[in-house]
Structures are given as structure tokens and as C-alpha cells.
Amino acid sequence: MSKYNKFSKEELLALVEKQDNELASKKYGLVWDSERELEQAVLDCEHNVPVLKRVKGKEIKESKDQEDNILIEGDNYHALTVLNYTHQEKIDVIYIDPPYNTGNKDFKYNDKFIDKEDGFRHSKWLNFMEKRLNLAKDLIKDSGSIFISIDDNEVAQLKMLCDKVFGENNFISQITWHRKRGKDNSAKYLSRVHEYVLIYGKDVNKLIFNKIDLSEQTLTQYTNPENDSRGNYRKLALWRRGGQGGSKAFPFTTKEGISVPSRSWLVNEETMRRLDQENKLVVVGEGLYRKLFLSEHEGAIPETIWLDASNTANATDMIKEIFGKSIFDTPKPIELMNRILKISSKKESVILDFMAGSGTTGHAVLELNKEDGGNRKFILCTNNENKICEEVTYPRIQKVIKGYKKYGNGEKVAGLGGNLQYFKAELIKKTNNKDQLRFDLTQKCTEMLCVKENIFNLEIEKEDYKIFSSNKGGKFLCVYYNLYDESFKEFLKEIKKLKGEKKIYVFSIDGKVDRDLFKGIKDFEVEEIPQKIIDIYKQLVKMNIPVKANTIFLDFEKAQKKVLEEKDKDEGARILRIVLEKTIQKITQQNKMSIFKENNKEEKIAILNDNLYNSKVFRKVQWEENKTYLAIGNHASHGEYGEYDLKQVENFYKHIQSLFNDFGI
């Protein structure tokens, strides 16, 4: 018997209408099932506030003239939430190596491994990834980029997800990386020896990428047979071939009087004369070549197939060399990370890996700094499942900073230098008392402020304030935790003694700071705490936790009583407006559309209504009725009670009921 046999005519019609709406809203792109089971790490942030706590005794200080690198132990969703306060638009490069969702116990969702038989396997992975990529996007500078390792299991889905999150126009390339040392002779059909690296820019028009060193093979093409004082060079043909662009045909005679017949060239006559004057032309028969000196070469443009970026077997060998045994199953080779960093980073770049695993990204940053004298900084985030952070990530970074013996007792490998601060992500329970939350968060946010400013050396610690200094001593972090009293005068007195830049954070109940309090202090910036932190966290909760149907129904029941029982058209219309706004937001989220603008401010409900109509989610009559009833709700909210009557408010109530039915709310 069909499950639809028990449905009434009205229920069947409602179901058909809902399916029609869904089909009408479908468009090209990635569509997957919404979460049936919200991820616990995300729900944690609805009822708690993430903060950082420094782990004492694990600080590493080997390079006092450099800034500190960061390791965060904890769920990467919580860490990314914190970083949205401390590092918004400060990250130059993100690299992640997410779970590949193979079905072989490599991906956990709500503490359960997802196997191949799970019918929602891909949907759970996409929901997991989308939330984290949304958080990561706002950390990247406009000139920055993100690199994501992946294999065949999810590459197609990931590409379309990233098109959605970062914009299809910001797609840079899909690198194919040769990952195996040998080949898999036990493979059923083909030996898979590759993985991919997807690359997206935050804004492709502002992206900064570097060229890479010339390969050994290319360098052999540069010679100096005539002992030119300018060094090795290679000859490049100057005549046009095939579909190449170039100038009109013209004959050419060199300054030595050697004539070459007319033909189409790659450069115009003016450029040809300049090359001739610079002694960069070579005549061979009827052909002209230019000398391209090795000293003129800016480097090679990276290609999209990487056969020479090491392999996973070599990465495992390096883990064995560092630890004396194999303690991590799927490390990435440092050569792969070096290639990525050389393409995407500058000497002062900040690099984030929020799925840090064995810590290869941090190792590669330290190695590249040693190689070129850079001051790049890394932020690594990883959970501590199977003690990976405590026993793999942290010890690896410690060993490569300080030095180690190969295989535990072999040849000494010199340390690369650098500094590290170790933090754990923790949660503060939210309370209904907003002032109490502000006090609690202010007391716990010090480490976040240290991370934000990269200043960690505690100079003065009092009950009501703390002062920290940077490694080089020219910058200071000054935090005041209390309401203004006598200790604030003491705080100001200490600040006036400081010579250098000062970033001051002051507790405020109302989210405001009076700059006049700091008269006479030079070279400072002041910011209140903790309202900005609370505001950012509130936005992230709304972005990643769908509007809940039960909160909508709670208000709808209140409206029902006011409109149908008490005949109170004004209070009823005011409440119905709130219900309609939440309903439109809910429908927007159901259709995988954002309720936020690009600046992370909530989009106006009128705009969301238009977006849903333009995407063919709302029919024209639904769209127009939404506009009508939103206007009535606005009249009620502004006390303009003569602009509508009870009958219209009753129809307002029925309209919302129909939206619930049409969209399965």
C-alpha cells in the first residue's frame, strides 16, 4: 500500500504544491539535503561563547626578534569562530587537508564515523565543509587565497561548494598532484596515483601570486657560448608562428648591417631596434632571435600538474625521521607545502591551516623563513582526537624549531628557529543576564586579545588590568577589566610610561569608550570590550544555525490569540510581522541562500523576498502578498493603526499559514 493512501485531498494538494515550488526553484548548482541533525560543534556556539586559554609550560621561544606562531587545540569550528574576531581579513593564505570522506573511518560527524552505506554521507560532509568555509572566507585578505587538498571522492562536490562560497569567478585552478611513490598493482581498474589541490582567490582581481624558481631542466637551456659578460642566456625566436599574435611584417637590418627578409614578427619595429641597441639580437640565417638572460628572468609560471612535489611515502618517511616511528597515517610532504607557499605568500604573510593534522604547514613555514629570511607566521588548528595535537602536531613543531636527532638517536638536525604559543579553545556558558555575560567574557578574553595583536609578554599584572609587550618591545597591549575607579588612574599612569605603539582595550557596559579619558597619551588606539566580540559571534550563530521552526510557531501562537480570540488587530499585526520575517529567512535558508549581505550584516527582509521571487521560489502572488503584509506589520510597529483593519490582519494570519504549508515549515 502506498504511503500516500492515508493522505487527505488537502494534504495531497499541499504536497504537490510544495514539490512544484521546489522544482521551480531548482537551478544549476549544487543542491544537497539540509541537516537533519545539527552538528554539535555548531550548536555549542548557540549556548556558549568560544574563547582561548593559553597552555602554560608549552610556550617555545627561540627567536626573540620574531613574532609568535599560534597552535590552537580544539574543534576547528570553535577556533574559526574566535579567529573571526582576532583575524578578520588578516590571513594571506589558507591551506587545509580536510577528511576525504572515503567511508573508511576518515570522517566523523557528531562523533560518529560516516561509512559508505550512510545515505546522507555526502550531505553531511558538505554541511560540515560549508560552515567552516563560510567562517574561513572572512578571514582572508582581498589579495589572499585558499588551497584545499582533496581526492576523487568529493572533488566534484567540493568544486561546486567552493564556487558557491567564494564565487565561481574567483576559481584559480585545480592542481593535479602526483602523490604516490610507486603504483597500486592491486587496483581493480586503474592505479590512482594523484590527488587534487583546489585554489580560490578571495578576489581574483586583487590576488597576489608569485612565480617559482626555474627547474633544473630549464636552467640547462641557459648557456653562454660567446662568454657574454651579462651571463647565461637562452635564444627566443622572434618570428610569428601558428596562431601567435604580433606585429605587421617588415624587413630588418641590424646595426652591423645584417639584413633579414620581411616577415611577421612577435614584436614591433621599435622594440626590435631597442633589442638591437642593447646587443640582445642574434641572427641565424633568415631568423632573428633575442637573448633572454637568466638575470632577467622573473621565474616560472607554476603549472597545474605537479609531478615533482614529493609524495605521501616521503612524508611518512619524514615523520619517522622526526619521531623515530610512524605515528600519523596521512601526512602531506613538506615539498608540496613549500610549493604552495612559494606561489602564494610573501615574507610577512600570515598562513592558516585549520585542519593541521601532523603540522606540515607549520614546518613548511619555518623552513621557508629559514631559506629566505622571511617572517611569515602560521596559525594551526587541530582537535586532540587520539592526542594528535599533544603527541604529533605540537612535538613536531617543537622539534623542528629546536632541532632533533634523526630517528631519535641519529644525526643531529639543526633547529629552524621560531616561536610558538599553544592555546586550547574553551566555551563560556551564556547567561540570560547580558551584563554578566559581558563581565565573564571580558575576564576570559585576554588570550584572544594577545592573539589578535600578537603580543604575549606579560609585563604588569594587577587585579583590574594587565599590560603586555611585543617580542621586539616596540608595541604594547593594555587591557582594563573593570568599571572606572581608582585603579583606572593607576592604569593610565602605567600606560604613560610606555614608549611605542599602544593598543588599549577597556571594558564597557554600553559598548562605548570615551577617548578623552586618554588625553596626554601618545601613539595609541583604544577599543571597547567585549561588545564587538559578542556582535561577531551573534552573526556567526545566525549564519550557521537555521531559523528554528519552534520559535516561529511560538510567536505565531501568540498572534493567533491576539487576532482570532482577542480581536486585537494592532498587537496581532506587530507579532505577525515578526513571524513573517522569520518565515522568509527560514525559506531563504531552506533554499541554500544567505540571509546576510557581503559585509555579514543581516539582509533586509524586502530584499530576501525579492531574491526568493527572482529565484522562482516564491510565486508572484506570494511575493506580492508578502510585501502587502510586511507593510501592514510596519504600520503596526510605528503606531499607524488606521492604515489597516481587522479583516486584513486575519488574512495576514492565513497567509502565513499557507506559507507554512507550501514550504513544509
PANUZA-532316 format. One line per field, with one value per residue (C-alpha): residue in one letter; residue number from 1; x, y, z. Coordinates in steps of 0.001 Angstrom, whole numbers, always signed. Each point is the difference from the previous one (the first is absolute). Layout:
// residues N
residu	(A ...);
num	(NUM ...);
px	(X ...);
py	(Y ...);
pz	(Z ...);
//
This chain:
// residues 665
residu	(M S K Y N K F S K E E L L A L V E K Q D N E L A S K K Y G L V W D S E R E L E Q A V L D C E H N V P V L K R V K G K E I K E S K D Q E D N I L I E G D N Y H A L T V L N Y T H Q E K I D V I Y I D P P Y N T G N K D F K Y N D K F I D K E D G F R H S K W L N F M E K R L N L A K D L I K D S G S I F I S I D D N E V A Q L K M L C D K V F G E N N F I S Q I T W H R K R G K D N S A K Y L S R V H E Y V L I Y G K D V N K L I F N K I D L S E Q T L T Q Y T N P E N D S R G N Y R K L A L W R R G G Q G G S K A F P F T T K E G I S V P S R S W L V N E E T M R R L D Q E N K L V V V G E G L Y R K L F L S E H E G A I P E T I W L D A S N T A N A T D M I K E I F G K S I F D T P K P I E L M N R I L K I S S K K E S V I L D F M A G S G T T G H A V L E L N K E D G G N R K F I L C T N N E N K I C E E V T Y P R I Q K V I K G Y K K Y G N G E K V A G L G G N L Q Y F K A E L I K K T N N K D Q L R F D L T Q K C T E M L C V K E N I F N L E I E K E D Y K I F S S N K G G K F L C V Y Y N L Y D E S F K E F L K E I K K L K G E K K I Y V F S I D G K V D R D L F K G I K D F E V E E I P Q K I I D I Y K Q L V K M N I P V K A N T I F L D F E K A Q K K V L E E K D K D E G A R I L R I V L E K T I Q K I T Q Q N K M S I F K E N N K E E K I A I L N D N L Y N S K V F R K V Q W E E N K T Y L A I G N H A S H G E Y G E Y D L K Q V E N F Y K H I Q S L F N D F G I);
num	(1 2 3 4 5 6 7 8 9 10 11 12 13 14 15 16 17 18 19 20 21 22 23 24 25 26 27 28 29 30 31 32 33 34 35 36 37 38 39 40 41 42 43 44 45 46 47 48 49 50 51 52 53 54 55 56 57 58 59 60 61 62 63 64 65 66 67 68 69 70 71 72 73 74 75 76 77 78 79 80 81 82 83 84 85 86 87 88 89 90 91 92 93 94 95 96 97 98 99 100 101 102 103 104 105 106 107 108 109 110 111 112 113 114 115 116 117 118 119 120 121 122 123 124 125 126 127 128 129 130 131 132 133 134 135 136 137 138 139 140 141 142 143 144 145 146 147 148 149 150 151 152 153 154 155 156 157 158 159 160 161 162 163 164 165 166 167 168 169 170 171 172 173 174 175 176 177 178 179 180 181 182 183 184 185 186 187 188 189 190 191 192 193 194 195 196 197 198 199 200 201 202 203 204 205 206 207 208 209 210 211 212 213 214 215 216 217 218 219 220 221 222 223 224 225 226 227 228 229 230 231 232 233 234 235 236 237 238 239 240 241 242 243 244 245 246 247 248 249 250 251 252 253 254 255 256 257 258 259 260 261 262 263 264 265 266 267 268 269 270 271 272 273 274 275 276 277 278 279 280 281 282 283 284 285 286 287 288 289 290 291 292 293 294 295 296 297 298 299 300 301 302 303 304 305 306 307 308 309 310 311 312 313 314 315 316 317 318 319 320 321 322 323 324 325 326 327 328 329 330 331 332 333 334 335 336 337 338 339 340 341 342 343 344 345 346 347 348 349 350 351 352 353 354 355 356 357 358 359 360 361 362 363 364 365 366 367 368 369 370 371 372 373 374 375 376 377 378 379 380 381 382 383 384 385 386 387 388 389 390 391 392 393 394 395 396 397 398 399 400 401 402 403 404 405 406 407 408 409 410 411 412 413 414 415 416 417 418 419 420 421 422 423 424 425 426 427 428 429 430 431 432 433 434 435 436 437 438 439 440 441 442 443 444 445 446 447 448 449 450 451 452 453 454 455 456 457 458 459 460 461 462 463 464 465 466 467 468 469 470 471 472 473 474 475 476 477 478 479 480 481 482 483 484 485 486 487 488 489 490 491 492 493 494 495 496 497 498 499 500 501 502 503 504 505 506 507 508 509 510 511 512 513 514 515 516 517 518 519 520 521 522 523 524 525 526 527 528 529 530 531 532 533 534 535 536 537 538 539 540 541 542 543 544 545 546 547 548 549 550 551 552 553 554 555 556 557 558 559 560 561 562 563 564 565 566 567 568 569 570 571 572 573 574 575 576 577 578 579 580 581 582 583 584 585 586 587 588 589 590 591 592 593 594 595 596 597 598 599 600 601 602 603 604 605 606 607 608 609 610 611 612 613 614 615 616 617 618 619 620 621 622 623 624 625 626 627 628 629 630 631 632 633 634 635 636 637 638 639 640 641 642 643 644 645 646 647 648 649 650 651 652 653 654 655 656 657 658 659 660 661 662 663 664 665);
px	(+0 +1332 +811 -2133 -3233 -595 +426 -3069 -690 +1178 +3249 +696 -622 +2316 +2699 -339 +187 +3103 +1710 -955 +1605 +3160 +245 -579 +2824 +2568 +2804 +3456 +2261 +563 -3082 +175 -2187 -237 +1270 -2392 +2325 +1746 +3710 +779 +3041 -2271 -2737 +2672 +366 -3727 +119 +3677 +2677 +3333 +3203 +3676 +2010 +3782 +1598 +2728 +3371 -348 +1187 +3063 +2309 +3020 -77 -582 +63 -2892 -3720 -1690 -1746 -3271 -1207 -3654 -1210 -3734 -2848 +886 -3509 +574 +3509 -1292 -2681 +2693 +2149 -2933 +595 +3795 +934 -2813 +1566 +3520 +832 +2040 -157 -2200 +927 -2164 +93 -3583 -1307 -472 -3245 +1130 -2366 +2998 -182 +1642 -2932 -1951 -3282 -1268 +2562 -1135 +2028 -1875 +162 -741 -3503 -1103 -2587 +798 +3778 +664 -2580 +1548 +3462 -1263 -1785 +3182 +2189 -2359 -177 +3772 +644 -2540 +1889 +3368 -970 -222 +3480 +1703 +1384 -1351 +3411 +72 -810 -1076 +1446 -1978 +1320 -2586 -323 -2553 -2582 -1100 +1877 -3069 -2162 +2773 +532 -3673 -132 +3022 -1589 -2932 +2054 +2811 -1633 +557 +1902 +2575 +964 +3709 +836 -288 +3500 +638 +2701 +1827 -233 +1345 +3589 -939 -3286 -2809 +187 -2971 -2353 -3113 -21 +2576 +2844 -899 +3223 -1368 -1905 -1180 +556 -2828 +1045 -2291 +791 -1984 -148 +1619 +512 +2167 +1695 +3764 +1862 +3713 +1965 +2129 +3653 +982 +354 +3391 -1066 -831 +3281 +1978 -1466 +1870 +3561 +2672 +1934 +1466 +888 -2410 +821 -3699 +9 -1950 -2888 -2347 -1067 -3666 -1276 -1530 -2030 -3681 -1143 -3421 -2721 +2378 -757 +2550 +758 -238 +2676 +3090 +3625 +2740 +3658 +2160 +2437 +2778 -1677 -1392 -3320 -2867 -2911 -3453 -2202 -2517 +1685 -1078 +1169 -340 +2834 +639 +533 +2208 +2230 +243 +1056 +2582 +1436 +176 +1976 -2754 -613 +1498 -318 -112 -621 -3196 -1168 +351 +290 +134 +2282 -1954 +2526 -463 +391 -3068 -2241 -2586 -635 -2322 -3785 -1179 -1649 -3096 +1499 +2528 +2134 +2931 -1597 +1021 -2552 -1775 +2581 +2736 -2225 -366 +3767 +466 -2379 +2081 +3189 -1370 -1684 +1939 -3209 -3112 -2656 -2254 -1692 -564 +2611 +616 +3602 +1752 +978 -3679 -550 +3163 -1262 -3341 +1641 +2507 -2862 -2326 +1923 +2275 +2651 -2441 -3044 -2313 -865 -2932 -578 -3145 +280 +3654 +443 +3694 +1027 +1612 -1221 +1745 +3176 -25 -455 +2982 +2129 -852 +753 +3409 +606 -877 +247 -3765 -2179 -3080 -2276 -2244 -3191 -706 -3304 -651 -2066 +1681 -1683 +2353 +2234 +1071 +605 +1928 +1985 +433 -674 +1591 +3037 +740 +14 +2074 +2574 +393 +303 +2576 +1658 -116 +1925 -1032 -1984 +486 +3717 +1585 +1446 -768 -2328 +369 -3070 -1677 -702 -3312 -2514 -3262 -2947 -2303 -3706 -3098 -3445 -2468 -3661 -1596 -3625 -2377 -2325 -3299 +1661 +1690 +2123 +1270 +989 +1944 +1863 +706 +1214 +2180 +1774 +590 +862 +3573 +1621 -2162 +1264 +3598 -579 -1695 +2970 +2722 +1266 +562 +2669 -1708 +1636 -2522 -2827 -2479 -3498 -1628 +2498 +2866 +2717 +1894 +2960 +947 +3132 +1849 -1286 -1437 -3689 -2196 -3365 -1823 -3237 -2275 -2690 -2060 -2347 +1889 +1314 +3271 +1831 -709 +2173 +2779 -563 +380 +3130 +1622 -1018 +1607 +3346 -78 +2021 -1428 -3322 -2755 -3204 -2396 -3100 -2447 -3051 -3259 -3607 -1489 +2568 +1504 +3371 +689 +3318 +305 +926 +3349 +1053 +3751 +710 +1773 -27 -2996 -3190 -2870 -2824 -2787 -513 -1891 -2930 +1795 +795 -3639 -1268 +2282 -944 -3698 +353 +1780 -2711 -2675 +2048 +501 -3016 -3291 -2930 -1847 -3573 -981 +912 -2127 -2961 +321 -527 -2668 -2006 +227 -1283 -2825 -1226 +211 -1658 -2581 -940 +617 -596 +3030 +964 +2908 +2010 -944 +1387 +3189 +646 -965 +2599 +2690 -1324 -15 +3570 +1239 -1962 +1589 +3441 -782 -1093 +3151 +2184 -1980 +914 +3736 -9 +1616 -1943 +3076 +1575 +3651 +976 -1690 -2830 -3490 -1650 -3255 -3105 -1286 +3196 -287 -3612 +1162 +2840 -2403 -2341 +2826 +1219 -3545 -399 -2923 -2824 -973 -3094 +2034 +2633 -2600 -1952 +3237 +586 -3566 +97 +3499 -1319 -2941 +2433 +2135 -3069 -815 +3575 -40 -3401 -1753 -3081 -2410 +1804 -1600 -2987 -646 -1052 +3369 +1851 -2068 +1025 +3600 -298 -1407 +2747 +2716 -1864 +97 +3766 +493 -1915 +1640 +3563 -311 +676);
py	(+0 +3446 +2304 +2657 -2030 +1362 +3621 +2242 +1905 +3220 -1631 -1398 +3392 +1665 -2589 +482 +3772 -307 -2206 +2433 +2808 -2040 -928 +3608 +1138 -2480 +1504 -1048 -582 -2263 -1037 -2307 -1037 +2451 -1195 -2388 -43 +3276 -292 +161 +2272 +2571 -364 +537 +3574 +680 -487 +760 +2499 -1399 +1430 -962 -1088 -51 -3327 +782 -1687 -561 +3374 -238 +3034 -432 +3193 +3072 +2355 -1786 -38 -3103 -2818 -1411 -3551 -409 -3329 -525 -327 +2002 +1502 +1541 +1134 +1609 +1794 +1540 +885 +1889 +2491 -97 -391 +1226 +862 -547 -3388 -123 -3746 -2833 -3623 -2882 -3754 -977 -3534 -1535 -1770 -3350 -1927 -1685 +1677 +3234 +2379 +443 +1858 +554 -2488 -2782 -1292 +330 -3219 -742 -1253 +3312 +1379 +3569 -472 +2736 +2375 -255 +675 +2991 +1483 -489 +1648 +2840 +1326 +38 +1523 +2736 +815 -191 +2274 +3117 -612 +295 +3312 +1219 -855 -3433 -3548 -3426 -3387 -3187 -3540 -2596 -3257 -1539 -721 +3619 +2096 +630 +974 +2126 +1924 +967 +794 +2304 +1639 +808 +1201 +1890 +710 -1887 +2998 -339 -3551 -56 -3613 -3664 -1373 -3682 -1237 -3328 -1392 -3553 -1193 -3132 -1325 -2126 -3361 -1283 +2642 -1418 +2305 +2790 +798 +3348 +1897 +3535 +2397 +3544 +3434 +2465 +3656 +3003 +3678 +2248 +2534 -1132 +3633 +670 -3403 +0 -3081 -535 -1739 -2950 -918 -1359 -3779 -1649 -1100 +3589 +1316 -2289 +1954 +3133 +30 +2544 -1258 +3433 +859 +2949 +2055 +71 -3727 -3000 +502 -1907 +891 +722 +84 +3353 -972 -747 -3605 -1654 +1928 +2288 +3696 +2625 +2943 +587 -1430 +2122 -553 +742 +987 -207 +2723 -2234 +164 -3547 -49 -2374 -436 +1310 -2254 +236 +536 -388 +3567 +3307 +1795 +2384 -2896 -1763 +3086 +247 -3652 +605 +3038 -2073 -2734 -2509 -1078 -3115 -640 -3611 -344 +1886 -188 +2461 -1070 +2024 -752 -555 +132 -2100 +3168 +1480 -2961 +616 -3698 -2591 +132 -3023 -2756 -1958 -3512 -553 -3074 +1221 +1105 -3184 -2608 -1427 -2783 +2614 +1911 -3147 -473 +3531 -742 -3087 +2074 +2599 -2366 -3223 -1789 +420 +1704 +1625 -1733 +2702 +2783 +2352 +490 +3203 +485 +291 +2653 +1854 +181 +1406 +2580 +1126 +662 +1737 +1659 +2968 +271 +1544 -2148 -1649 -3602 -1927 -3758 -846 -3739 -175 -3745 -816 +3681 -56 +3545 +1406 -1949 +1361 +3610 -303 -1588 +2684 +2759 -1573 -209 +3579 +1926 +525 +689 -1963 -1082 -3043 -807 -3716 -1402 -3661 -2080 -2323 -3217 -2895 +2707 +1178 +3604 -940 -2893 +862 +3625 +1761 -2339 +276 +3801 -64 -2327 +1928 +3304 -1286 -2789 -3776 -3201 -2085 -3081 +981 -812 +790 +3027 +3373 +2220 +3707 +1889 +2461 +2541 +1709 +448 -1704 +704 -2942 +601 -2067 +1034 +123 +952 +2517 -763 +2759 +1403 +1851 +2896 +1901 +2109 -3152 -1443 +3189 -273 -3717 +449 +2992 -2038 -2876 +1847 +1054 -2838 +851 +3581 -1269 -2125 +2924 +2300 -2720 +1386 -2514 +1140 +882 +3089 +1134 -2005 +1612 -986 +2528 +173 -1682 +1364 -2115 +775 -1278 -2076 +2998 +2269 +2731 -902 -392 -1566 +1634 -1521 +1504 -2332 +2036 +2964 +3264 +436 +890 -2862 +1636 +2987 -2424 -1721 +3348 +804 -3270 +555 +3443 -1608 -2199 +1057 -1426 -972 -750 -1966 +568 -2092 +1254 -1710 +1756 -804 +2089 -779 +3508 +1432 +3675 +816 +3136 -2286 -561 +3622 +433 -3544 -207 -2642 -2039 -1645 -812 -2515 -1142 -3565 -2256 +1283 -398 -3627 -636 +1635 -2096 -3222 +841 +445 -3342 -1816 +1466 -875 -3675 -947 +7 +2009 -2454 -894 -246 +3656 +975 -2047 +1458 +3503 -1256 -1410 +3381 +1669 -2538 +912 +3737 -96 -2805 +47 +3516 +1758 +2208 +951 +2259 -2280 -2922 +1753 +941 -3633 -1361 +2282 -1658 -3449 +874 +1328 -3183 -2127 +1749 -474 -3684 -526 +1820 -2382 -3032 +974 +245 +3785 +2376 +2316 +2240 +2692 -230 +2087 -2635 +2327 -1523 +629 +1962 -2205 +1842 -939 -3648 +4 +1350 -2545 -2885 +1299 +532 -3542 -1293 -1253 +2348 +252 +3519 -13 -1142 +2665 +2768 -1138 -67 +3636 +942 -1676 +1216 +3523 -659 -1320 +3128 +2216 -1863 +329 +3768 +582 +725 -1994 +1642 -1399 -3480 -1810 -3255 -1866 +739 -1233 -3216 -497 +738 -2926 -2308 +1000 -1097 -3282 -628 +694 -2585 -2551 +867 -184 -2810 +2125);
pz	(+0 -938 +2873 -1730 +323 +3502 -1090 -292 -3197 +1658 +1182 -3470 -1606 +2531 -762 -3776 +404 +2179 -2586 -2774 +1982 +536 -3701 -1038 +2289 -1346 -1998 -1124 +2981 +2953 +1963 +2995 +2921 +2853 +3348 +1679 +2975 +802 +654 +3721 -417 -1649 +2623 +2683 -1218 +356 +3764 +690 -952 -1311 +1498 +86 +3025 -127 +963 +2511 -399 -3772 -1223 -2302 -276 -2260 -2097 +2158 -2978 -1737 +706 +1397 -1843 +1340 +645 +1056 +1373 -313 -2477 -3092 -102 +3442 -1013 -3213 +2002 +2238 -3027 -1516 +2812 +141 -3685 -2220 -3408 +1393 -1568 -3210 -670 +1249 -617 +1209 -444 +959 +505 -3451 +995 -1371 +2279 +1634 +3425 -1137 +647 +3225 +309 +3538 +1337 -2372 -2930 -3294 -2041 -3650 +787 +1536 -2439 +1082 -92 -2558 +1497 +3473 -1441 -1992 +3024 +2052 -2646 -914 +3558 +377 -3421 +750 +3208 -1775 -2892 +2170 +1404 -3407 -1250 -3348 -1496 +1673 -1034 +1249 -1010 +750 -426 -1086 -1949 -2383 +2720 +467 -2562 -2172 +2970 +1538 -3243 -175 +3725 -321 -3053 +2273 +2994 -1771 -3361 -3246 -1378 +2812 -989 -877 -833 +871 +485 -657 +2370 -529 +3528 -181 -85 -1968 -1303 +1397 -1768 +2019 -1468 -1659 -3005 +145 +2373 +1544 +532 +253 +2195 -622 +1481 -650 +3 +462 +470 +2333 -2848 -3250 -1054 +3068 +294 +552 -1281 -544 -2694 +1081 -474 -3392 -154 -425 -3487 -978 +1437 -2337 -2948 +1146 -1342 -868 -3057 -815 +3614 +201 +3102 +901 +688 -1262 -2391 -2276 -3538 -645 -3608 -900 -3090 +239 -271 -213 +1794 +1901 +120 -937 -2282 -3750 -2274 -578 -1122 +2495 -187 +3125 +1058 -1369 -3432 -65 -1878 +720 -2486 +828 +2110 +2811 +3365 +3623 +773 -1822 -1776 +2901 +2440 -2555 -257 +3800 +288 -2687 +1819 +3217 -1814 +606 -3608 -1593 -3763 -1154 -3745 -732 +3598 +2840 +3631 +3182 +2924 +3229 +2821 +3085 +2084 -1767 +708 +2722 +497 -1453 -52 +2026 -1998 +1009 +26 +2806 -559 +2083 +3320 +1848 +1142 +3030 +469 +394 +2431 +2104 -111 +1344 +2906 +786 -166 +2431 +2473 -505 -1043 -2132 +2145 -2629 -2921 -2607 +192 -2897 -1183 +898 -3672 -944 +2652 -1000 -3586 +1178 +2279 -2620 -2401 +2433 +2845 +629 +2715 +2514 -838 +2538 -883 +1506 +34 +1977 -700 +971 +602 +281 -260 -3463 -718 +3084 -823 -3565 +1198 +2344 -2713 -2569 +2524 +592 -3747 -972 +3299 +148 +3034 -1039 +2830 +186 +1865 +347 +1302 +725 +2366 +2489 -1089 +786 +1563 -3463 +1124 +3157 -1465 -3701 -996 +2972 +372 -3731 +77 +3190 -1565 -3252 +1899 +2502 -2016 +368 -622 -2996 +1026 +3649 +287 -3352 -1752 +1596 -2051 +840 +1158 -2360 +2745 +673 +2811 +919 +2287 +842 +711 +661 -1239 +2898 +410 +2391 +824 -1070 +2672 -277 +1818 -2850 +2345 +1704 -3389 -748 +3323 -519 -3579 +915 +2677 -2449 -3206 +861 -1959 -3019 +156 +220 -3111 -1781 +600 +43 +3307 +2812 +2488 +3298 +1526 +2639 +1567 +2398 +1054 -2362 -2875 -1853 -2281 -2555 -2268 -3456 -598 -1453 +2784 -2208 +375 +3065 +785 +2913 +1337 +2679 +1358 +2462 +160 +446 +3570 +1712 -1717 -3383 +969 +866 -3391 -1831 +1969 -1128 -3628 -67 +842 -3115 -3062 -3203 -1558 +2505 -670 +2897 +740 +2610 +1488 -825 +915 -2832 -2694 +36 +1092 +710 -1707 +2124 +2905 -1740 -500 +176 -1255 -3363 -2726 +1122 -1243 +2341 -399 +2311 +1126 -240 -2127 -3345 +854 +929 -3209 -2234 +1788 -273 -3780 -361 +1970 -2284 -3086 +850 +2141 -1947 +1266 +2258 -820 +3679 +616 -3011 +1266 +3490 -1366 -2401 +2920 +1744 -3177 -266 +3468 -658 -3440 +176 +3690 +1312 -3356 +729 -3541 +980 +2293 -2258 -3100 +1847 +1031 -3441 -1587 +2164 -970 -3721 +160 +1714 -2488 -2999 +1585 +596 -3631 -1179 +2016 -1195 -3550 +824 -282 +2467 +2307 +234 -2159 -1057 +3059 +2246 +991 -175 -3362 -10 -84 -3076 -1848 +1083 -1233 -3388 -174 +619 -2698 -2517 +716 -662 +3561 +646 -2507 -1008 +2221 +3038 -649 -321 +3078 +2019 -949 +927 +3409 +853 -600 +2363 +2617 -378 +451 +3241 +1274 -636 +1611 -3318 +1005 -2441 -3050 +249 +1482 +1890 -3164 -1619 +3115 -19 -3640 +1070 +2445 -2717 -2424 +2436 +544 -3752 -90 +2761 -2083 -3327 +1320 +2517 +3080);
//
